[in-house]
Each structure stands twice: as C-alpha cells, then as structure tokens.
Amino acid sequence: MSDGRAALVTGAASGIGRAIAGRLVGDGFRVLAVDVDPDPTGPGDHWEADLTTPEGNLASVAEARDRYGRLDVVVANAGFQHVAPVQDFPPERWQALIALMLTSPFLLAHHAWDALSDSGQGRFIAIASVHGLVASPFKAGYISAKHGLLGLVKVLALEGAPHGIAATAVCPGYVRTPLVEDQLDDQARAHGISRERVLEEVILEPHAVKRMVEPSEVAEMVALLTGPMGDAFTGAPVVMDMGWSAR
C-alpha cells in the first residue's frame, strides 16, 4: 500500500494513463489525473491542463502539492501521434509533439523536484515507448521526442540518486489504446494499404509475440516501479516490446 502517497499522472483520461491512474488509486495513492480533456468518470481527482504550455505544467504540479500536501510520484504519459513523411510533416505538429512529450516531462520534473526529494522515495516515471529505442518511418516528431525523453530520464536518475529520487522510462511496444487505433487509418493512408493490412504488416510486424500490449500490463509495471524495487531500475529503459528490439 502507498501509506497516503500522492501521484500525478498525465494523459489520464484514456488508454495507458487511465489504467495507471486506476492501478495507483487501487494501491492507495491519491492521484491527480491530468488531461487536456478530463473524463469525470475516470479514476483519481480530475484536473484539466494543456501540458504543451509552461503554465499548464506549473499549475498541475502546484495543484497536486496544494491538494495533497506532498507529491511522491510523477508519471509523464501524455502524448499523441502524427504520421507523415518528413517533407510533408507540418512544423507546427513537430513543435506540439516536442512540447508535450519532451518539454512537458522536463517541466514536470523541474517543478516537482523538491517535493519528490522530500518524499524520500520519489519516483519520476516516463512512458517512453519502444520508439525511444528504435525508429519507424513517418513518425519524425514522436520518435525524436521519445529518444530525447530517454536522455532526460538518464539525467534525472543521476541527479536524483542523492535525493532518493528514481527516474525510469517504460518502453512498451504497440499498446491497445485509442492512440494506436487512430494510427491504423493514418498508417493506411501513409502506406497506401488497407487498415487490416496495417495491423498485420505494420503494427504487429515488429512484435515477435503477435499481440498488442494491454494498458493494464503497463500499469502493473508502473506500480512495481513506485515501490522499493523502483530504485533498481533508475536511469534505465524498462522494455515491454513483445520482442521488437530483440531483432
């Protein structure tokens, strides 16, 4: 059990973030469930914020600290995808991807650092994707952000160790989420093939085990990392990619 510890989870309205928020609530955490479009039926205390802005990140951390009097865990999960060849990739979409999936985690860590240090068992957990380790075509913004996020986690781990803060990047393969479901149509257009062929030939092709990761499986790993075992994983990518990166 968490003994009243508090967590902030971003992108908490659906998919991986919702599963993580639900698991942490079940473990006794008080959870600020942050999303640009919160779902009032979801787990945790709902907080609306645009994390592509500095103000949204500052306000989210401040709300968690004010509401709970402490902040022990930050889970930087919020993200989106844009699929297009480099020459057609809109620069404004690049900027938004970097802002949400690289700058926001930095700002969350920056604003939460003192609270995580005071916790004595502070945890910064980034949902980074196997695309933090490998690349795929037509995803320049997403993959650049996720590769950068792994570098940020390494720095946080080194700086956090003297303060009892562990920082870890969870790197799943394709997870059964609305974001991935939306990609089926985007990838079908990009590759010029059917949605069914995208699932078989693009989404599951790199997986040695031919299924998607479930959000609950990612949430289970996050729950482990919030406990005493989390120290052992600091600075590391925890890969849950169904054998993708073994190739």
C-alpha positions as a LaTeX table, in Angstrom:
\begin{tabular}{lrrr}
\hline
Residue & $x$ (\AA) & $y$ (\AA) & $z$ (\AA) \\
\hline
Met1 & 0.00 & 0.00 & 0.00 \\
Ser2 & 1.06 & 3.61 & $-0.57$ \\
Asp3 & 0.61 & 4.95 & 3.01 \\
Gly4 & $-1.13$ & 8.02 & 1.64 \\
Arg5 & 1.40 & 8.85 & $-1.03$ \\
Ala6 & 0.36 & 11.17 & $-3.85$ \\
Ala7 & 0.87 & 10.83 & $-7.59$ \\
Leu8 & 0.38 & 12.98 & $-10.67$ \\
Val9 & $-0.47$ & 11.12 & $-13.88$ \\
Thr10 & $-0.71$ & 12.91 & $-17.23$ \\
Gly11 & $-2.84$ & 11.81 & $-20.15$ \\
Ala12 & $-5.05$ & 10.14 & $-17.56$ \\
Ala13 & $-8.43$ & 10.28 & $-19.34$ \\
Ser14 & $-7.91$ & 7.20 & $-21.50$ \\
Gly15 & $-5.57$ & 4.41 & $-22.54$ \\
Ile16 & $-2.34$ & 3.86 & $-20.62$ \\
Gly17 & $-2.77$ & 6.91 & $-18.38$ \\
Arg18 & $-6.24$ & 5.86 & $-17.27$ \\
Ala19 & $-5.02$ & 2.34 & $-16.48$ \\
Ile20 & $-2.09$ & 3.72 & $-14.47$ \\
Ala21 & $-4.29$ & 6.14 & $-12.54$ \\
Gly22 & $-6.72$ & 3.35 & $-11.74$ \\
Arg23 & $-3.98$ & 0.99 & $-10.59$ \\
Leu24 & $-2.39$ & 3.62 & $-8.34$ \\
Val25 & $-5.75$ & 4.55 & $-6.82$ \\
Gly26 & $-6.28$ & 0.86 & $-6.13$ \\
Asp27 & $-2.90$ & 0.78 & $-4.40$ \\
Gly28 & $-3.98$ & 3.60 & $-2.09$ \\
Phe29 & $-2.40$ & 6.56 & $-3.85$ \\
Arg30 & $-4.13$ & 9.90 & $-4.06$ \\
Val31 & $-3.92$ & 10.62 & $-7.77$ \\
Leu32 & $-4.23$ & 13.87 & $-9.70$ \\
Ala33 & $-5.46$ & 12.66 & $-13.10$ \\
Val34 & $-4.32$ & 15.36 & $-15.53$ \\
Asp35 & $-5.65$ & 15.63 & $-19.07$ \\
Val36 & $-6.46$ & 18.30 & $-21.62$ \\
Asp37 & $-9.97$ & 16.78 & $-21.72$ \\
Pro38 & $-10.58$ & 15.05 & $-18.36$ \\
Asp39 & $-13.08$ & 12.24 & $-18.05$ \\
Pro40 & $-15.10$ & 12.72 & $-14.85$ \\
Thr41 & $-15.91$ & 9.01 & $-14.81$ \\
Gly42 & $-12.24$ & 8.03 & $-14.63$ \\
Pro43 & $-10.13$ & 7.25 & $-11.58$ \\
Gly44 & $-8.45$ & 9.90 & $-9.43$ \\
Asp45 & $-9.06$ & 13.61 & $-8.96$ \\
His46 & $-9.54$ & 15.18 & $-12.37$ \\
Trp47 & $-7.53$ & 18.23 & $-13.43$ \\
Glu48 & $-7.67$ & 19.96 & $-16.80$ \\
Ala49 & $-4.40$ & 21.30 & $-18.18$ \\
Asp50 & $-2.76$ & 21.98 & $-21.52$ \\
Leu51 & 0.68 & 20.46 & $-20.99$ \\
Thr52 & 2.03 & 21.93 & $-24.22$ \\
Thr53 & 2.26 & 25.21 & $-22.27$ \\
Pro54 & 4.61 & 26.09 & $-19.39$ \\
Glu55 & 1.64 & 27.34 & $-17.41$ \\
Gly56 & $-0.18$ & 24.01 & $-17.67$ \\
Asn57 & 2.76 & 22.07 & $-16.24$ \\
Leu58 & 3.36 & 24.51 & $-13.39$ \\
Ala59 & $-0.33$ & 24.60 & $-12.47$ \\
Ser60 & $-0.61$ & 20.79 & $-12.47$ \\
Val61 & 2.28 & 20.28 & $-10.07$ \\
Ala62 & 1.08 & 23.15 & $-7.87$ \\
Glu63 & $-2.42$ & 21.66 & $-7.73$ \\
Ala64 & $-1.10$ & 18.23 & $-6.70$ \\
Arg65 & 1.10 & 19.73 & $-3.98$ \\
Asp66 & $-1.62$ & 22.03 & $-2.68$ \\
Arg67 & $-4.32$ & 19.35 & $-2.75$ \\
Tyr68 & $-2.32$ & 16.55 & $-1.15$ \\
Gly69 & 0.40 & 18.39 & 0.76 \\
Arg70 & 3.02 & 16.23 & $-0.93$ \\
Leu71 & 3.94 & 14.69 & $-4.28$ \\
Asp72 & 5.74 & 11.35 & $-4.39$ \\
Val73 & 5.27 & 10.10 & $-7.96$ \\
Val74 & 5.09 & 11.81 & $-11.34$ \\
Val75 & 4.04 & 9.72 & $-14.34$ \\
Ala76 & 4.63 & 11.60 & $-17.60$ \\
Asn77 & 2.40 & 9.73 & $-20.01$ \\
Ala78 & 0.52 & 12.29 & $-22.14$ \\
Gly79 & 1.15 & 12.06 & $-25.85$ \\
Phe80 & $-0.24$ & 11.99 & $-29.34$ \\
Gln81 & 0.92 & 10.88 & $-32.76$ \\
His82 & 1.24 & 12.42 & $-36.20$ \\
Val83 & 2.08 & 10.20 & $-39.18$ \\
Ala84 & 3.55 & 11.83 & $-42.29$ \\
Pro85 & 6.72 & 11.76 & $-44.41$ \\
Val86 & 9.34 & 14.31 & $-43.37$ \\
Gln87 & 8.71 & 16.54 & $-46.39$ \\
Asp88 & 5.00 & 16.70 & $-45.52$ \\
Phe89 & 5.37 & 16.84 & $-41.73$ \\
Pro90 & 3.80 & 20.12 & $-40.53$ \\
Pro91 & 6.32 & 22.07 & $-38.42$ \\
Glu92 & 3.56 & 23.07 & $-36.00$ \\
Arg93 & 2.82 & 19.39 & $-35.32$ \\
Trp94 & 6.53 & 18.81 & $-34.68$ \\
Gln95 & 6.54 & 21.65 & $-32.16$ \\
Ala96 & 3.44 & 20.32 & $-30.41$ \\
Leu97 & 4.85 & 16.78 & $-30.17$ \\
Ile98 & 8.13 & 18.02 & $-28.69$ \\
Ala99 & 6.28 & 20.34 & $-26.30$ \\
Leu100 & 4.01 & 17.59 & $-24.93$ \\
Met101 & 6.34 & 14.60 & $-24.90$ \\
Leu102 & 9.74 & 16.13 & $-24.10$ \\
Thr103 & 9.39 & 19.66 & $-22.74$ \\
Ser104 & 6.43 & 18.79 & $-20.50$ \\
Pro105 & 8.26 & 15.93 & $-18.73$ \\
Phe106 & 11.19 & 18.26 & $-18.10$ \\
Leu107 & 8.91 & 20.95 & $-16.70$ \\
Leu108 & 7.04 & 18.45 & $-14.52$ \\
Ala109 & 10.34 & 17.21 & $-13.09$ \\
His110 & 11.59 & 20.77 & $-12.66$ \\
His111 & 8.55 & 21.89 & $-10.70$ \\
Ala112 & 8.14 & 18.65 & $-8.72$ \\
Trp113 & 11.80 & 18.11 & $-7.83$ \\
Asp114 & 11.71 & 19.47 & $-4.30$ \\
Ala115 & 8.56 & 17.51 & $-3.47$ \\
Leu116 & 9.99 & 14.29 & $-4.94$ \\
Ser117 & 13.14 & 14.83 & $-2.88$ \\
Asp118 & 11.13 & 15.43 & 0.29 \\
Ser119 & 9.25 & 12.18 & $-0.34$ \\
Gly120 & 12.25 & 10.01 & 0.47 \\
Gln121 & 11.03 & 7.61 & $-2.21$ \\
Gly122 & 10.38 & 9.96 & $-5.11$ \\
Arg123 & 9.63 & 8.45 & $-8.48$ \\
Phe124 & 9.65 & 10.03 & $-11.93$ \\
Ile125 & 8.27 & 7.57 & $-14.48$ \\
Ala126 & 8.11 & 8.40 & $-18.17$ \\
Ile127 & 6.03 & 6.34 & $-20.59$ \\
Ala128 & 8.56 & 6.46 & $-23.38$ \\
Ser129 & 7.66 & 3.69 & $-25.87$ \\
Val130 & 9.96 & 1.29 & $-27.68$ \\
His131 & 10.21 & 4.19 & $-30.14$ \\
Gly132 & 12.59 & 5.74 & $-27.64$ \\
Leu133 & 14.99 & 2.96 & $-28.69$ \\
Val134 & 14.17 & 2.26 & $-32.34$ \\
Ala135 & 12.79 & 4.24 & $-35.25$ \\
Ser136 & 9.97 & 3.77 & $-37.73$ \\
Pro137 & 9.20 & 5.79 & $-40.86$ \\
Phe138 & 6.69 & 8.67 & $-40.96$ \\
Lys139 & 6.96 & 9.47 & $-37.22$ \\
Ala140 & 9.75 & 12.05 & $-37.04$ \\
Gly141 & 8.24 & 14.10 & $-34.22$ \\
Tyr142 & 7.12 & 11.24 & $-31.99$ \\
Ile143 & 10.36 & 9.29 & $-32.27$ \\
Ser144 & 12.57 & 12.35 & $-31.75$ \\
Ala145 & 10.61 & 13.25 & $-28.62$ \\
Lys146 & 10.79 & 9.72 & $-27.22$ \\
His147 & 14.52 & 9.38 & $-27.88$ \\
Gly148 & 15.06 & 12.69 & $-26.10$ \\
Leu149 & 12.88 & 11.54 & $-23.22$ \\
Leu150 & 15.19 & 8.59 & $-22.55$ \\
Gly151 & 18.12 & 11.01 & $-22.33$ \\
Leu152 & 16.19 & 13.20 & $-19.90$ \\
Val153 & 15.39 & 10.18 & $-17.70$ \\
Lys154 & 19.08 & 9.29 & $-17.51$ \\
Val155 & 19.95 & 12.80 & $-16.34$ \\
Leu156 & 17.13 & 12.79 & $-13.78$ \\
Ala157 & 18.34 & 9.44 & $-12.46$ \\
Leu158 & 21.88 & 10.69 & $-11.95$ \\
Glu159 & 20.79 & 13.96 & $-10.35$ \\
Gly160 & 18.04 & 12.31 & $-8.33$ \\
Ala161 & 20.01 & 9.46 & $-6.78$ \\
Pro162 & 21.48 & 11.54 & $-3.91$ \\
His163 & 17.95 & 12.74 & $-3.09$ \\
Gly164 & 16.16 & 9.38 & $-3.11$ \\
Ile165 & 14.56 & 10.02 & $-6.50$ \\
Ala166 & 14.46 & 7.21 & $-9.07$ \\
Ala167 & 13.70 & 8.00 & $-12.72$ \\
Thr168 & 12.70 & 5.29 & $-15.18$ \\
Ala169 & 11.43 & 5.10 & $-18.75$ \\
Val170 & 8.82 & 2.43 & $-19.50$ \\
Cys171 & 9.10 & 1.41 & $-23.15$ \\
Pro172 & 6.17 & $-0.68$ & $-24.40$ \\
Gly173 & 5.59 & $-1.79$ & $-27.95$ \\
Tyr174 & 2.21 & $-1.10$ & $-29.50$ \\
Val175 & $-0.40$ & $-0.84$ & $-26.74$ \\
Arg176 & $-4.12$ & $-1.33$ & $-27.29$ \\
Thr177 & $-5.14$ & 2.34 & $-26.88$ \\
Pro178 & $-7.22$ & 4.91 & $-28.78$ \\
Leu179 & $-3.95$ & 6.47 & $-30.00$ \\
Val180 & $-2.90$ & 3.22 & $-31.69$ \\
Glu181 & $-6.39$ & 2.61 & $-33.05$ \\
Asp182 & $-6.25$ & 6.06 & $-34.67$ \\
Gln183 & $-2.87$ & 5.19 & $-36.19$ \\
Leu184 & $-4.37$ & 2.36 & $-38.19$ \\
Asp185 & $-6.14$ & 4.79 & $-40.51$ \\
Asp186 & $-3.18$ & 7.21 & $-40.59$ \\
Gln187 & $-0.76$ & 4.42 & $-41.47$ \\
Ala188 & $-3.16$ & 3.04 & $-44.08$ \\
Arg189 & $-3.05$ & 6.41 & $-45.84$ \\
Ala190 & 0.72 & 6.76 & $-45.47$ \\
His191 & 1.46 & 3.27 & $-46.78$ \\
Gly192 & $-1.39$ & 3.10 & $-49.28$ \\
Ile193 & $-2.75$ & $-0.18$ & $-47.90$ \\
Ser194 & $-5.87$ & $-1.33$ & $-46.06$ \\
Arg195 & $-6.46$ & $-0.91$ & $-42.33$ \\
Glu196 & $-6.39$ & $-4.69$ & $-41.87$ \\
Arg197 & $-3.03$ & $-4.95$ & $-43.59$ \\
Val198 & $-1.67$ & $-2.14$ & $-41.41$ \\
Leu199 & $-2.50$ & $-4.14$ & $-38.29$ \\
Glu200 & $-0.76$ & $-7.26$ & $-39.61$ \\
Glu201 & 2.09 & $-5.78$ & $-41.66$ \\
Val202 & 2.92 & $-2.55$ & $-39.79$ \\
Ile203 & 1.60 & $-2.60$ & $-36.21$ \\
Leu204 & 2.28 & $-6.22$ & $-35.26$ \\
Glu205 & 5.05 & $-6.94$ & $-37.76$ \\
Pro206 & 7.93 & $-5.94$ & $-35.43$ \\
His207 & 6.44 & $-7.80$ & $-32.44$ \\
Ala208 & 7.86 & $-11.31$ & $-32.03$ \\
Val209 & 4.74 & $-12.05$ & $-29.97$ \\
Lys210 & 1.89 & $-11.15$ & $-32.31$ \\
Arg211 & $-0.38$ & $-9.21$ & $-30.00$ \\
Met212 & $-0.57$ & $-5.72$ & $-28.56$ \\
Val213 & 0.49 & $-4.85$ & $-25.05$ \\
Glu214 & $-2.51$ & $-4.19$ & $-22.78$ \\
Pro215 & $-2.73$ & $-0.90$ & $-20.81$ \\
Ser216 & $-3.11$ & $-2.95$ & $-17.62$ \\
Glu217 & 0.30 & $-4.54$ & $-18.24$ \\
Val218 & 1.96 & $-1.12$ & $-18.41$ \\
Ala219 & 0.10 & $-0.06$ & $-15.27$ \\
Glu220 & 1.38 & $-3.16$ & $-13.49$ \\
Met221 & 4.96 & $-2.21$ & $-14.31$ \\
Val222 & 4.41 & 1.37 & $-13.13$ \\
Ala223 & 3.01 & 0.04 & $-9.86$ \\
Leu224 & 6.17 & $-2.02$ & $-9.35$ \\
Leu225 & 8.37 & 0.99 & $-10.08$ \\
Thr226 & 6.60 & 3.13 & $-7.47$ \\
Gly227 & 7.65 & 0.67 & $-4.76$ \\
Pro228 & 11.03 & $-0.18$ & $-3.22$ \\
Met229 & 12.05 & $-2.14$ & $-6.33$ \\
Gly230 & 11.97 & 1.10 & $-8.32$ \\
Asp231 & 15.44 & 2.08 & $-7.16$ \\
Ala232 & 16.99 & $-0.80$ & $-9.08$ \\
Phe233 & 15.56 & 0.45 & $-12.39$ \\
Thr234 & 16.65 & 4.08 & $-12.14$ \\
Gly235 & 18.12 & 5.52 & $-15.32$ \\
Ala236 & 17.03 & 2.53 & $-17.36$ \\
Pro237 & 14.53 & 1.83 & $-20.12$ \\
Val238 & 12.15 & $-0.91$ & $-18.97$ \\
Val239 & 11.32 & $-2.57$ & $-22.28$ \\
Met240 & 7.91 & $-4.24$ & $-22.77$ \\
Asp241 & 8.00 & $-4.58$ & $-26.53$ \\
Met242 & 6.93 & $-8.18$ & $-27.27$ \\
Gly243 & 10.41 & $-8.91$ & $-28.63$ \\
Trp244 & 10.54 & $-5.94$ & $-31.03$ \\
Ser245 & 14.03 & $-4.70$ & $-30.06$ \\
Ala246 & 15.48 & $-8.22$ & $-29.97$ \\
Arg247 & 15.71 & $-8.18$ & $-33.75$ \\
\hline
\end{tabular}
